[in-house]
Amino acid sequence: MIEALKSDAIVEKLGGRFKLTALIQRRLGEIIEGARPLVDRNGRSDLEVVIDEIMQDKITLEMDPALIEKMRGPGSSKKR
């Protein structure tokens, strides 16, 4: 098992398990489609490379503010 996934440090780094999972999934897809890793591969699997990229702050998950508002639904910006 990948050591970084055994602790909560990687989860806390991104602000939750959902965000971590989303970032891993997105980046794995990019690497599978041919994107170059941002860290040395050193014989590691794609997943191990992605985890190392996250731990070294080479990649992050950014949310589009417009998408966040859309997800909150109508009237969410109004004060109650």
C-alpha positions in Angstrom: 0.0 0.0 0.0 1.1 3.5 -0.6 2.5 4.9 2.7 1.1 8.5 2.1 -2.5 7.0 2.0 -2.1 5.5 5.5 -2.0 8.8 7.3 -4.6 11.7 7.2 -1.9 14.2 6.2 -2.7 13.9 2.5 -6.5 14.2 3.2 -5.9 17.3 5.3 -3.7 18.8 2.7 -6.6 18.9 0.2 -9.4 19.5 2.7 -11.2 16.1 2.6 -11.4 12.7 1.1 -13.8 13.7 -1.7 -11.3 16.4 -2.9 -8.5 13.9 -2.7 -10.3 11.3 -4.7 -11.4 13.8 -7.3 -7.8 15.1 -7.8 -6.4 11.5 -8.0 -9.0 10.5 -10.5 -8.5 13.6 -12.7 -4.7 13.4 -12.6 -4.6 9.6 -13.3 -6.7 10.2 -16.3 -4.3 12.8 -17.6 -1.3 10.5 -17.1 -3.1 7.6 -18.7 -3.8 9.9 -21.7 -0.2 10.7 -22.0 0.6 13.7 -19.7 4.1 13.7 -18.4 4.5 13.1 -14.6 5.7 16.2 -12.7 8.0 14.0 -10.5 10.5 11.3 -11.4 8.7 8.0 -12.0 11.5 5.7 -10.6 9.7 2.6 -11.7 6.5 3.5 -9.7 2.9 3.0 -10.8 0.8 5.8 -12.1 -1.1 6.0 -8.8 2.2 6.2 -6.8 3.3 9.0 -9.1 0.1 11.0 -8.6 0.3 10.6 -4.8 3.9 11.9 -4.9 2.8 14.9 -7.0 0.2 15.7 -4.4 2.5 15.3 -1.5 5.1 17.6 -3.2 2.4 20.2 -3.9 2.9 19.8 -7.7 -0.8 19.5 -8.3 -3.9 20.9 -6.5 -7.6 20.8 -6.9 -9.2 24.2 -7.7 -12.9 24.7 -7.8 -14.6 27.2 -10.2 -16.5 29.7 -8.1 -19.3 29.7 -10.7 -19.7 26.0 -10.4 -19.8 26.2 -6.7 -22.7 28.7 -6.8 -24.5 26.5 -9.4 -24.1 23.5 -7.0 -25.6 25.5 -4.1 -28.7 26.2 -6.1 -31.0 29.2 -6.7 -31.2 31.8 -4.0 -28.1 30.6 -2.2 -26.4 34.0 -2.6 -29.2 35.8 -0.9 -28.9 36.7 2.8 -31.5 35.2 5.1 
